[in-house]
Amino acid sequence: MEANIITEAEFKELHFQGAPKVITEIPGPKSRVILEKQELLDANVVSYPLTYTFALEAAKGATLMDVDGNVYIDFSAGVSVCNVGFQNPDVLEVVKKQADKIIHTLDIPTKARIDILEALSKIAPGSMKGNSKIIFGGPSGSDAVEAAIKLAKVNKKGYRIVTFEGGYHGQTSGSLAATAKKSYKENYLPLIPGIVHAPYPYCYRCPFGKEADACDMECLRYIEHLFRDPYSGLVQPAGMIVEPIQGESGILIPPKEFIQGIAKLCKENDVLFVCDEVQAGFGRTGTYWWSCEHFDVTPDAITMAKSLGGIGIPIAGMMYKKEFDEAWGPGGHMGTFRGNVLGCAAGAAAIKYTEEKQLLKWSAELGDYALKLLKDLQDEVNCIGEVRGKGLFLGIEFVEDKNTKKPAEDLLKKLVAKCLKRGVIVWKGGHWINVARLIPALTITKELLDKGLEIFSDVVKELDKTI
């Protein structure tokens, strides 16, 4: 890949210089004190410090600094929250100016609110462009999914919602019911009724036991059967919610025909078709604003959060076709923090920044470059079963052996820990927590990407010799 010199130079100052830089053991002495206090005072549900053992002092772009002065290359962007980078100066300036005026308004309009509404309307996909409405509720993606469930129920017959194996949609009652992972919800049953989980094309581990060259789109055929067979047990659903590219389950990318097929089924059966873009949206997958655009489909609704807040300001919402707005009135979906003004200001500024700096193109170019390097690494080792990705949304699935495909969860744990010790933050995921997810800020430079991938590759090769 030929580096874009202008972009490289422009983005370089967004990050801490000299990353990675490890000057103490990890966790360092100052971090240990803070981690101990957190363990004493914070709830048992806290999970990330069990893996990422440091206390943070500051962040810039695609780099983090802990309280001991160690500087890391961050391949997580706060789990796709800070697509334009931590503390992006252009966005931060807008947020600071807004904070001096007003922060909390419920849904009483401000210029910042109108700015984000107009910006989102302009980047709406397909036939939704110029034909959309937007709603803000609570500050998390879970609330956006709750809003989508309500929109489906108020507009369509029935109350059932079709979601997918491998899907992650949140932690509140409705969104948790839609989420597929059993351990997240087994202690909290019953959740809302009427959620149906359909198969999703995890082609490396086909739920129907087929190899790629023998696949006849069994996942789609099965869902077609659910809709068409009078004895399938699926009573008329109100909506279908899908991540066009799944994130938490390991960056799973289905065939184009699958997403197009389920969109067609929804239209034929009067079902609201919802694309969950909470993690994969806002340019994360490169080329387009939304991951659904890679499949040439326009959903009825899009859920969004994470990078909607630009630099980590909590805000979530849903964009949907105007025709579905008539079914509910004032108070149809609410939340005290529905459209936090700082989030609105940050989101509009981040969209503007993404357009001006051509981050959709940059994400696609860097993603293609990284994907090639990772596939070359796959050919060198026995512990990588598959490499997948679109843009800077990359997944590397680790196995104990390529022939058996047995998930290598312990290997991934060691990989993440070893990379951390060398100053690179790698995120985990996958059905068996055996997939490394690389989802850095879209403003990462090729230089930082190369440094991080070099360390990642060295650790993979070391671990490969141990299995």
C-alpha positions as a printed NumPy array, in Angstrom:
array([[  0.   ,   0.   ,   0.   ],
       [  1.277,   3.443,  -0.911],
       [  0.755,   5.624,   2.143],
       [ -1.217,   8.815,   1.606],
       [  1.551,  11.225,   2.633],
       [ -0.801,  14.119,   3.31 ],
       [ -3.065,  12.008,   5.499],
       [ -0.128,  10.368,   7.289],
       [  1.375,  13.74 ,   8.162],
       [ -1.966,  15.231,   9.152],
       [ -2.965,  12.328,  11.375],
       [  0.426,  11.808,  12.992],
       [ -0.024,  14.62 ,  15.508],
       [ -3.326,  13.173,  16.7  ],
       [ -1.529,  10.421,  18.645],
       [  1.013,  10.194,  21.45 ],
       [  4.428,  10.112,  19.829],
       [  6.727,   7.139,  20.271],
       [  4.009,   4.56 ,  20.819],
       [  4.299,   1.907,  21.953],
       [  6.441,   2.859,  24.942],
       [  6.565,   0.527,  27.952],
       [  8.632,   1.87 ,  30.839],
       [  7.311,  -0.205,  33.786],
       [  5.933,  -3.648,  34.279],
       [  2.205,  -3.837,  33.559],
       [  0.374,  -3.09 ,  35.72 ],
       [  2.794,  -0.449,  36.981],
       [  2.909,   0.611,  40.653],
       [  0.486,   3.524,  40.279],
       [ -1.955,   1.405,  38.291],
       [ -1.883,  -1.334,  40.929],
       [ -2.955,   1.118,  43.634],
       [ -5.91 ,   2.319,  41.561],
       [ -6.88 ,  -1.205,  40.477],
       [ -6.919,  -2.294,  44.119],
       [ -9.191,   0.612,  45.05 ],
       [-11.49 ,  -0.223,  42.156],
       [-11.734,  -3.843,  43.278],
       [-12.609,  -2.677,  46.782],
       [-15.243,  -0.121,  45.79 ],
       [-16.555,  -1.017,  42.347],
       [-19.126,  -3.709,  41.58 ],
       [-18.283,  -7.316,  40.772],
       [-19.741,  -6.821,  37.295],
       [-16.673,  -4.781,  36.287],
       [-14.866,  -6.953,  33.724],
       [-12.377,  -5.141,  31.481],
       [ -9.721,  -4.517,  34.196],
       [ -9.434,  -8.306,  34.573],
       [ -7.849,  -8.367,  31.112],
       [ -6.557,  -4.847,  30.526],
       [ -4.612,  -4.349,  33.725],
       [ -3.867,  -0.641,  33.897],
       [ -5.402,   2.622,  35.04 ],
       [ -5.667,   5.251,  32.355],
       [ -4.342,   8.791,  32.516],
       [ -4.964,  10.119,  28.995],
       [ -5.76 ,   9.182,  25.406],
       [ -4.979,  10.595,  21.971],
       [ -6.107,   9.255,  18.605],
       [ -5.276,   5.546,  18.512],
       [ -3.02 ,   5.645,  21.579],
       [ -3.531,   5.432,  25.338],
       [ -1.341,   6.456,  28.273],
       [ -1.637,   4.859,  31.692],
       [ -0.915,   6.525,  35.029],
       [  2.585,   5.035,  35.042],
       [  3.478,   6.694,  31.732],
       [  3.249,   3.597,  29.548],
       [  1.908,   4.383,  26.077],
       [ -0.075,   1.837,  24.084],
       [ -1.195,   1.421,  20.495],
       [ -4.915,   0.863,  20.892],
       [ -6.638,  -1.544,  18.511],
       [-10.055,  -1.067,  20.132],
       [-11.141,   2.602,  19.861],
       [-13.22 ,   2.015,  22.999],
       [-14.985,  -0.826,  21.137],
       [-15.667,   1.268,  18.054],
       [-16.787,   4.286,  20.093],
       [-14.057,   6.722,  19.048],
       [-13.903,   6.189,  15.296],
       [-12.399,   9.664,  14.809],
       [ -9.923,   8.955,  17.59 ],
       [ -9.734,   9.704,  21.299],
       [ -9.773,  13.423,  22.088],
       [-10.061,  14.386,  18.43 ],
       [ -9.149,  18.105,  18.634],
       [-11.653,  19.28 ,  16.006],
       [-14.526,  17.518,  17.743],
       [-13.305,  18.369,  21.232],
       [-13.285,  22.085,  20.409],
       [-16.95 ,  21.921,  19.377],
       [-17.859,  20.025,  22.56 ],
       [-16.08 ,  22.544,  24.797],
       [-17.887,  25.458,  23.175],
       [-21.211,  23.681,  23.608],
       [-20.465,  22.867,  27.262],
       [-20.095,  26.561,  27.99 ],
       [-23.669,  27.161,  26.794],
       [-25.986,  24.297,  27.795],
       [-25.661,  20.545,  28.302],
       [-29.056,  19.139,  29.264],
       [-32.316,  19.986,  27.466],
       [-34.409,  16.758,  27.207],
       [-35.621,  16.993,  23.586],
       [-36.151,  20.755,  23.522],
       [-34.29 ,  21.816,  20.368],
       [-30.87 ,  23.409,  20.201],
       [-28.642,  24.21 ,  17.25 ],
       [-26.551,  21.157,  18.137],
       [-29.606,  18.903,  17.936],
       [-30.604,  20.273,  14.541],
       [-26.996,  19.91 ,  13.346],
       [-26.873,  16.188,  14.173],
       [-30.345,  15.569,  12.73 ],
       [-29.364,  17.22 ,   9.458],
       [-25.985,  15.476,   9.339],
       [-27.533,  12.031,   9.885],
       [-30.213,  12.685,   7.284],
       [-27.513,  13.45 ,   4.704],
       [-25.616,  10.202,   5.317],
       [-28.706,   7.962,   5.414],
       [-28.351,   4.929,   3.135],
       [-30.203,   4.335,  -0.117],
       [-33.872,   5.235,  -0.223],
       [-33.711,   6.398,   3.398],
       [-31.833,   9.518,   2.287],
       [-34.275,  12.427,   2.347],
       [-36.917,  10.039,   3.644],
       [-35.991,   9.458,   7.258],
       [-36.871,  10.372,  10.811],
       [-34.548,  10.148,  13.79 ],
       [-35.253,   9.402,  17.433],
       [-32.989,   9.681,  20.466],
       [-33.704,   7.865,  23.711],
       [-31.296,   6.676,  26.376],
       [-27.542,   6.96 ,  25.972],
       [-26.639,   3.377,  24.987],
       [-27.068,   1.033,  22.044],
       [-29.334,  -1.127,  24.186],
       [-31.883,   1.677,  24.262],
       [-31.667,   2.126,  20.492],
       [-32.561,  -1.555,  20.087],
       [-35.434,  -1.193,  22.554],
       [-36.722,   1.658,  20.382],
       [-36.475,  -0.538,  17.285],
       [-38.494,  -3.299,  18.951],
       [-41.172,  -0.77 ,  19.896],
       [-41.201,   0.719,  16.397],
       [-41.762,  -2.734,  14.919],
       [-44.561,  -3.591,  17.33 ],
       [-46.408,  -0.318,  16.88 ],
       [-46.247,  -0.549,  13.08 ],
       [-46.709,  -4.232,  12.289],
       [-48.899,  -7.19 ,  13.13 ],
       [-47.856,  -9.513,  15.913],
       [-45.147,  -8.935,  18.473],
       [-42.425, -11.488,  17.71 ],
       [-38.959, -10.297,  16.737],
       [-36.56 , -12.377,  14.652],
       [-32.893, -11.971,  15.564],
       [-29.839, -14.085,  14.818],
       [-27.403, -16.521,  16.34 ],
       [-24.184, -14.701,  17.173],
       [-25.932, -11.352,  17.453],
       [-25.234,  -8.852,  20.216],
       [-27.82 ,  -6.122,  20.781],
       [-27.459,  -4.973,  24.383],
       [-28.142,  -5.656,  28.054],
       [-31.621,  -4.313,  28.818],
       [-34.608,  -6.658,  28.873],
       [-35.626,  -6.404,  25.22 ],
       [-32.146,  -5.996,  23.779],
       [-30.785,  -8.771,  26.004],
       [-33.524, -11.101,  24.828],
       [-32.469, -10.288,  21.266],
       [-28.809, -10.971,  22.1  ],
       [-27.762, -14.538,  21.367],
       [-25.102, -15.333,  23.984],
       [-26.605, -17.649,  26.584],
       [-24.38 , -16.722,  29.527],
       [-25.412, -13.069,  29.336],
       [-29.035, -13.864,  30.087],
       [-29.338, -17.246,  31.795],
       [-29.572, -15.688,  35.287],
       [-32.223, -13.139,  34.295],
       [-34.973, -15.147,  32.67 ],
       [-37.683, -14.593,  31.729],
       [-36.911, -11.656,  29.461],
       [-39.418, -10.249,  26.98 ],
       [-41.232, -13.043,  25.118],
       [-41.434, -13.6  ,  21.384],
       [-37.761, -13.446,  20.371],
       [-36.784, -16.016,  17.721],
       [-33.106, -16.667,  16.952],
       [-32.438, -17.713,  13.371],
       [-29.151, -19.103,  11.967],
       [-26.546, -16.621,  10.754],
       [-23.863, -17.514,   8.193],
       [-20.818, -18.274,  10.32 ],
       [-19.279, -19.837,   7.235],
       [-16.049, -20.98 ,   8.9  ],
       [-18.19 , -23.004,  11.33 ],
       [-21.357, -23.521,   9.297],
       [-24.329, -24.249,  11.603],
       [-25.461, -26.793,   8.996],
       [-22.082, -28.509,   8.786],
       [-21.419, -27.508,   5.186],
       [-18.153, -26.507,   3.589],
       [-18.08 , -23.214,   1.702],
       [-17.915, -24.87 ,  -1.715],
       [-20.944, -27.024,  -0.893],
       [-23.106, -24.293,   0.615],
       [-26.5  , -23.624,  -0.896],
       [-27.24 , -20.736,   1.449],
       [-28.741, -23.119,   3.994],
       [-29.09 , -20.323,   6.555],
       [-31.281, -18.332,   4.184],
       [-33.175, -21.426,   3.016],
       [-33.991, -22.269,   6.645],
       [-35.304, -18.772,   7.368],
       [-37.385, -18.912,   4.188],
       [-38.8  , -22.173,   5.515],
       [-39.671, -20.527,   8.84 ],
       [-41.72 , -17.899,   7.038],
       [-43.365, -20.123,   4.429],
       [-44.118, -23.413,   6.163],
       [-47.488, -23.186,   8.012],
       [-46.138, -25.695,  10.552],
       [-42.743, -24.059,  11.186],
       [-43.984, -22.552,  14.452],
       [-43.083, -18.972,  13.522],
       [-46.207, -16.885,  13.996],
       [-46.178, -13.558,  12.126],
       [-43.255, -11.469,  13.442],
       [-43.331,  -7.69 ,  13.735],
       [-39.65 ,  -7.121,  13.077],
       [-36.267,  -8.573,  12.246],
       [-33.04 ,  -7.19 ,  13.729],
       [-29.679,  -8.098,  12.217],
       [-26.105,  -6.928,  12.424],
       [-25.137,  -6.932,   8.738],
       [-21.593,  -7.644,   9.929],
       [-21.508,  -9.142,  13.411],
       [-19.027,  -7.649,  15.858],
       [-18.979,  -9.323,  19.281],
       [-19.242, -12.809,  17.785],
       [-16.   , -12.378,  15.857],
       [-16.392, -10.011,  12.856],
       [-18.608, -12.386,  10.894],
       [-19.355, -11.306,   7.333],
       [-22.24 , -13.123,   5.629],
       [-22.622, -13.598,   1.874],
       [-24.234, -10.649,   0.148],
       [-27.117, -12.876,  -0.926],
       [-27.982, -13.622,   2.702],
       [-28.583, -10.02 ,   3.742],
       [-30.402,  -9.331,   0.498],
       [-32.494, -12.469,   1.008],
       [-33.659, -11.642,   4.517],
       [-34.41 ,  -8.055,   3.44 ],
       [-36.601,  -9.468,   0.664],
       [-38.346, -11.811,   3.102],
       [-39.148,  -8.898,   5.396],
       [-40.659,  -6.911,   2.555],
       [-42.711,  -9.865,   1.315],
       [-44.023, -10.645,   4.801],
       [-44.657,  -7.103,   6.096],
       [-41.877,  -7.28 ,   8.697],
       [-39.867,  -4.236,   9.822],
       [-36.259,  -4.8  ,   8.683],
       [-33.794,  -3.313,  11.195],
       [-30.015,  -3.157,  10.778],
       [-28.093,  -2.819,  14.028],
       [-25.213,  -0.485,  13.147],
       [-24.202,   0.312,  16.731],
       [-20.726,  -1.203,  16.345],
       [-20.209,  -1.381,  12.571],
       [-21.576,   2.031,  11.585],
       [-20.055,   5.466,  10.937],
       [-17.39 ,   4.291,   8.495],
       [-16.014,   1.466,  10.61 ],
       [-16.225,  -1.013,   7.701],
       [-14.74 ,   1.364,   5.125],
       [-16.081,   2.853,   1.871],
       [-19.584,   3.461,   3.248],
       [-21.099,   5.07 ,   6.328],
       [-23.094,   1.925,   7.179],
       [-22.192,  -1.759,   6.983],
       [-25.558,  -2.558,   5.347],
       [-24.441,  -0.589,   2.299],
       [-21.896,  -3.283,   1.463],
       [-24.873,  -5.534,   0.737],
       [-26.847,  -3.084,  -1.418],
       [-29.854,  -3.054,   0.907],
       [-31.739,  -0.224,   2.564],
       [-33.263,  -1.202,   5.903],
       [-36.465,   0.201,   7.343],
       [-34.525,   1.333,  10.408],
       [-30.953,   1.655,  11.662],
       [-29.929,   1.548,  15.324],
       [-26.878,   3.614,  16.245],
       [-24.817,   4.54 ,  19.295],
       [-21.088,   4.222,  20.112],
       [-19.461,   6.503,  17.474],
       [-22.661,   8.526,  17.191],
       [-21.163,  10.49 ,  20.114],
       [-17.986,  11.262,  18.188],
       [-15.375,  11.041,  20.935],
       [-17.212,   8.995,  23.534],
       [-20.092,  11.239,  24.575],
       [-22.959,   8.849,  25.424],
       [-25.793,   9.17 ,  22.907],
       [-27.865,   6.63 ,  21.006],
       [-30.676,   6.734,  18.508],
       [-32.511,   5.213,  15.604],
       [-33.001,   6.416,  12.052],
       [-35.993,   5.041,  10.166],
       [-38.148,   5.626,   7.112],
       [-40.716,   8.384,   7.501],
       [-43.64 ,   6.089,   6.75 ],
       [-43.174,   4.381,  10.113],
       [-43.362,   7.609,  12.1  ],
       [-47.133,   7.996,  11.917],
       [-47.914,   5.023,  14.144],
       [-46.638,   6.581,  17.353],
       [-47.026,  10.024,  18.837],
       [-45.391,  12.217,  21.482],
       [-43.934,  10.071,  24.27 ],
       [-43.907,   6.925,  22.123],
       [-40.291,   6.439,  23.177],
       [-38.563,   8.548,  25.811],
       [-35.532,   8.863,  28.036],
       [-34.276,  11.622,  30.304],
       [-31.078,  11.927,  28.302],
       [-32.735,  11.692,  24.878],
       [-30.261,  13.516,  22.693],
       [-27.725,  14.867,  25.171],
       [-26.577,  18.195,  23.722],
       [-22.87 ,  17.421,  24.054],
       [-23.462,  14.148,  22.21 ],
       [-25.361,  15.96 ,  19.462],
       [-22.576,  18.507,  19.047],
       [-19.864,  15.853,  19.065],
       [-21.727,  13.621,  16.624],
       [-22.292,  16.361,  14.071],
       [-18.654,  17.45 ,  14.351],
       [-17.433,  13.869,  13.941],
       [-19.505,  13.382,  10.777],
       [-18.087,  16.615,   9.369],
       [-14.553,  15.545,  10.277],
       [-15.042,  12.1  ,   8.711],
       [-16.171,  13.695,   5.47 ],
       [-13.422,  16.328,   5.36 ],
       [-10.623,  13.862,   6.097],
       [-12.06 ,  11.142,   3.809],
       [-12.024,   8.57 ,   6.613],
       [-14.344,   6.214,   4.725],
       [-11.693,   5.834,   2.023],
       [ -8.836,   5.783,   4.546],
       [-10.523,   3.029,   6.568],
       [-11.04 ,   0.939,   3.435],
       [ -7.434,   1.367,   2.263],
       [ -5.861,   0.615,   5.635],
       [ -8.274,  -2.277,   6.163],
       [ -7.334,  -3.915,   2.864],
       [ -3.665,  -3.432,   3.696],
       [ -4.008,  -4.965,   7.175],
       [ -6.142,  -7.837,   5.869],
       [ -3.421,  -8.845,   3.416],
       [ -0.744,  -8.783,   6.128],
       [ -2.909, -10.869,   8.437],
       [ -3.685, -13.423,   5.733],
       [  0.034, -13.725,   5.03 ],
       [  0.497, -14.382,   8.761],
       [ -2.263, -17.   ,   8.607],
       [ -0.29 , -18.868,   5.945],
       [  2.778, -18.925,   8.199],
       [  1.193, -20.394,  11.331],
       [ -1.066, -23.247,  12.332],
       [ -2.992, -21.391,  15.04 ],
       [ -5.001, -19.041,  12.805],
       [ -8.063, -20.658,  11.315],
       [ -9.488, -17.669,   9.486],
       [ -8.929, -13.948,   8.948],
       [-11.966, -11.766,   8.175],
       [-12.758,  -8.108,   7.844],
       [-14.127,  -5.038,   6.148],
       [-12.352,  -1.738,   6.59 ],
       [-10.851,  -1.419,  10.073],
       [-13.186,  -4.095,  11.438],
       [-10.916,  -7.136,  11.498],
       [-11.201, -10.554,  13.114],
       [ -8.544, -13.255,  13.495],
       [ -9.919, -16.608,  14.645],
       [ -7.485, -18.738,  16.651],
       [ -7.612, -22.524,  16.678],
       [ -5.523, -25.243,  18.259],
       [ -5.201, -26.868,  14.851],
       [ -6.335, -25.801,  11.39 ],
       [ -7.623, -29.275,  10.589],
       [ -9.831, -29.736,  13.662],
       [-10.733, -26.032,  13.999],
       [-10.898, -26.493,  17.777],
       [-11.273, -22.993,  19.317],
       [ -8.126, -21.764,  21.075],
       [ -9.513, -19.586,  23.862],
       [ -6.466, -20.051,  26.106],
       [ -4.157, -19.03 ,  23.277],
       [ -6.116, -15.826,  22.732],
       [ -5.92 , -15.004,  26.444],
       [ -2.14 , -15.381,  26.305],
       [ -1.975, -13.361,  23.101],
       [ -3.913, -10.43 ,  24.549],
       [ -1.785, -10.466,  27.725],
       [  1.525, -10.647,  25.841],
       [  0.518,  -7.894,  23.429],
       [ -0.479,  -5.72 ,  26.376],
       [  2.937,  -6.215,  27.987],
       [  4.473,  -4.966,  24.721],
       [  2.182,  -1.974,  24.454],
       [ -0.546,  -3.115,  22.06 ],
       [ -4.199,  -3.433,  23.057],
       [ -6.036,  -6.247,  21.282],
       [ -9.751,  -6.813,  21.8  ],
       [-11.38 , -10.214,  22.31 ],
       [-14.527, -11.701,  20.795],
       [-16.009, -14.733,  19.102],
       [-18.466, -17.483,  20.008],
       [-15.753, -19.193,  22.084],
       [-13.787, -15.996,  22.868],
       [-11.115, -17.155,  20.433],
       [-11.208, -14.239,  17.977],
       [ -8.864, -11.25 ,  18.186],
       [-10.691,  -8.123,  17.052],
       [ -8.7  ,  -5.243,  15.622],
       [-10.901,  -2.134,  15.54 ],
       [ -8.614,   0.904,  15.866],
       [ -9.552,   4.532,  15.401],
       [-10.085,   5.338,  11.737],
       [ -7.48 ,   8.087,  12.145],
       [ -4.697,   5.604,  12.889],
       [ -1.629,   6.09 ,  10.73 ],
       [ -0.066,   3.377,   8.621],
       [  3.065,   3.732,  10.771],
       [  1.162,   2.97 ,  13.98 ],
       [ -0.796,   0.195,  12.288],
       [  2.447,  -1.407,  11.079],
       [  4.041,  -1.192,  14.525],
       [  1.017,  -2.736,  16.188],
       [  0.671,  -5.501,  13.611],
       [  4.373,  -6.303,  13.848],
       [  4.091,  -6.86 ,  17.6  ],
       [  0.845,  -8.789,  17.134],
       [  2.475, -11.02 ,  14.493],
       [  5.575, -11.668,  16.605],
       [  3.433, -12.772,  19.556],
       [  1.307, -15.014,  17.323],
       [  4.407, -16.724,  15.958],
       [  5.789, -17.244,  19.484],
       [  2.527, -18.799,  20.67 ],
       [  2.167, -20.919,  17.556],
       [  5.315, -22.802,  18.555],
       [  3.707, -23.798,  21.872],
       [  0.738, -25.724,  20.453]])
